[in-house]
Amino acid sequence: MKPFFVTTPIYYVNDLPHIGHAYTTVAADVLVRFKRQSGETALLLVGTDEHGAKIAEAASIHNKNPKEYVDEIVVGFKDAWEKLEIAYDRFIRTTDPDHESTAKDFLQKLFDRGYITKGIYEGLYCLGHEKFMSPEELVNGICPDHAKPALPYKEENYFFKLSQFEKKLINVIESNELEIRPLERKNEVVGKLRQGLEDISISRKSVSWGIPLPFDPSHTCYVWIEALINYYTYGQPTGAWPADLHLIGKDILWFHAIVWPAMLLAVDEDLPKKIFAHGFFTIGGQKMSKTLGNVITPHQLIETFGVEASRYLLLSSFPFGVDGDFDWSRMAEKYNADLANGIGNAVSRITTLAVGVNGIILGADPEFEKVFSGLHTKYRAYMSELDFFRATGIIQEMVKHLDQYLNEKKPWTLEGGEKKKVLRNCLGMTVALIGCAGPFMPKTADTVFGSLGLTKGTNPWGAAELKIERGANLFPRLG
Ligand code: MSP
């Protein structure tokens, strides 16, 4: 069976990762863990985009040659993903030999099939975006995202005949053969397609830090074109292609939903099944950027909340498809409410009550199984739609059920069989909710399952005998 194949964007290595990069990457990891937990084989590809003028410029500012520079920066990405417990299957770098050769083969195929022509490109180029900008996208000639002028550019380039794919792309997107989500994004893409497509420049004569075109090595490949091919470099030989999901931010939708599928159509390859473009973190309502000096790194987040809570908070603070403002104090409130007073408190109450009580077999009375399996079905549906916001909402509903039951039954006032029965229900609910929290907070789930004497991946309503130890304080309250 073909594995479920998920990709994140490959990030530019002109600088270290920030929480925007972490956001997409943690989301992809949570989804893949959810799939794996459900028994599917799921593969996660992450990586870095290392060629092009922007990286070459960053390297020269640091007095380094580009390869030396990217080798240093990539460590920061790998380190951040390790800290954030990203269970990827491959970290691809566009300077990896297999990528360079796959990209060349792909370009040669496009050329052989007559989809590449030579021409002169004249336009305004934004280095920050690594793309040509239309005059409407600029404010007095300045790119609003990078606060720098887009520079005039005129050069002989090779072009990809993108304009030939307009109708075909409208068809595959409208029919959901290539699903674009959320729906507003799909409509946006179809709207753009209906305005017509122009051929795009795919090479640079003036940029040496790149992959030479196989049919004319005096040009290097335009960085975006080879970057997109990274998914295929990994997916094709592993049998994972086509990707089941390209997870991206909304800023790079055009390249993923239009340019990349057209390139695949041109070489008769399968299209990705789905592209999901999420919203952006803003800081105090502003875009997060180095220029504004408001960048938050994953390490800052981890220092404040710990790894597990950081993963949970990134995905539970606002709905995945829309923009949301990052606010330290709101995050701290959510940490206290959902984790310290929510999950952490519930687990601690129950393990304290149940420690030393022997012979409890995992399970719960049918009334709870019914409620929890209903919630679990909703949770699964939300997770499959990448609605992490609502999925974490379901986990909190589970916590509330458990709390209410504890407050009603007061097992600390009970004895013998009656006490055991109530504790068994509580523990059954705990296992069910921790199972759902697992993809978000994998180590927490392992710790809790461990303190109940369960091994990984235990079926919430299975028949294991519990051996309860008092667990550590999972989420100390923040003052
Ligand atoms: N190198 C290209 C991607 C090539 S993929 C074939 C690129 N790199 S990037 O470093 O600029 O990363 C862009 C991605 O980072 C976004 O699509 C998104 O996934 C993530 N984010 C960057 N800033 C973000 C926020 N402020 N908020 C949320 N995600 C953000 O584009």
Boltz pocket constraint, residues with backbone or C-beta under 6 A from the ligand:
constraints:
  - pocket:
      binder: B
      contacts: [[A, 8], [A, 9], [A, 10], [A, 11], [A, 12], [A, 19], [A, 20], [A, 21], [A, 23], [A, 24], [A, 49], [A, 224], [A, 227], [A, 228], [A, 229], [A, 230], [A, 247], [A, 248], [A, 249], [A, 250], [A, 251], [A, 252], [A, 279], [A, 280], [A, 281], [A, 282], [A, 288]]
      max_distance: 6.0
